[in-house]
């Protein structure tokens, strides 16, 4: 046993995790108005609010939000009962342009909550541009989520 331990120097130095990591967020990925409407309808049938998040691969601010907001374990836990829809507008094609125009989204990153009762954007929940974990939590707290 000592021989085996000698072969793996540093193994004992690996930090132990204090808490288990929260599960990865399960976003429904959409690129068109039809797909977005279907995702919202599924959530409404389950009586779940929807967090709509408009993002793009070429958006550095979106990558920061993914890394600093959606990877936060406290936020992951808060979002467990919420349907998550990621509208990917990377391609900037007719389908996602129509979706953005319909929802008056100026560009990524933009996020807001859709109320399950009427399928409309919940007032006061729209966030455009850079968002940190505190602002995001404040917003979902104000939305009653």
Secondary structure, 3 states (H helix, E strand, C coil): CHHHHHHCCCHHHCCCCCCCCCCCCCEEEECCHHHHHHHHHHHHHCCCCEEEEEECCCCHHHHHHHHHCCCCHHHHHHHHHCEEEEEECCCCCHHHHHHHHHCCCCCCCEEEEECCCCCCECCCCCEECCCCHHHHHHHHHHCCC
